[in-house]
């Protein structure tokens, strides 16, 4: 959800804030630094067997890693293509 929040700010609320640059300078560097520490790192994918177990792995690293991966996807696919895909995905969820 962080990615959607940042994209909304950039494209709908205040396009001059360069919010994508903030993701790069804060979120991505923050999560990569935390992820480099063995005591904090964990994969984005896990085999949770219950809702409680799944809830236990959602933390700031999970959301920041997800936002960073989405940002990389957006840069690779181009912004219009990424946003079309995101819109399509959200419309079927």
LUMMAR-889222 format. One record per residue (C-alpha): residue in three letters; x, z, y. Coordinates in steps of 0.001 Angstrom, whole numbers, plus 500000, padded with zeros to 6 digits. Example, Ala and Ser with C-alpha at 12.3 -4.5 7.8 and 13.67 -1.06 7.14 Angstrom:
# LUMMAR-889222
Ala512300507800495500/Ser513670507140498940/
This chain:
# LUMMAR-889222
Unk500000500000500000/Unk502924500474502368/Unk503510496740502425/Unk499919496031503408/Unk500117498633506183/Unk503285497108507603/Unk501930493553507373/Unk498729494633509131/Unk500730496129511983/Unk502856493020512360/Unk500141490404512220/Unk497046492118513561/Unk497926495062515755/Unk501232494488517468/Unk503240491394516498/Unk506091492184518926/Unk507157495314517032/Unk509055493347514354/Unk507757495766511755/Unk509390493775508938/Unk512768494646510484/Unk511770498307510357/Unk511087497945506632/Unk514574496529506202/Unk516352499121508288/Unk514437502187507149/Unk512491501810503919/Unk514883499610502012/Unk518042501477502957/Unk516330504827502401/Unk515085503973498933/Unk518327502315497847/Unk520252505413498888/Unk517857507739497049/Unk517729505429494057/Unk521516505570493761/Unk521301509295493029/Unk520781509921489332/Unk518602512972489970/Unk516058510990492036/Unk516094507532490494/Unk513369506295488178/Unk511978502901487198/Unk508847501467488801/Unk507366500747485375/Unk506662503532482913/Unk504584504166479819/Unk502278506881481133/Unk499713507928478563/Unk497326509749480883/Unk496205509561484529/Unk497941512869485194/Unk501210511573483784/Unk500917508373485828/Unk500149510346488981/Unk503293512401488444/Unk505585509404488920/Unk504110508168492223/Unk506391509442494959/Unk508182508130498039/Unk510691506244495886/Unk507883504442494050/Unk506181503319497246/Unk509392502463499092/Unk510776500490496142/Unk507494498594495960/Unk507554497835499682/Unk511159496643499442/Unk510404494392496472/Unk507383492938498278/Unk509519492263501338/Unk512078490435499199/Unk509292488413497588/Unk507908487512501006/Unk511314486300502167/Unk511805484263498991/Unk508327482724498846/Unk507909482341502628/Unk505508484443504623/Unk502453482134504436/Unk502740481719500655/Unk503220485452500100/Unk500244486326502301/Unk498011483783500529/Unk499004485272497180/Unk498445488813498443/Unk495032487849499812/Unk494072486227496514/Unk495292489248494552/Unk493385491728496710/Unk490197489676496571/Unk490037489950492765/Unk490923493655492579/
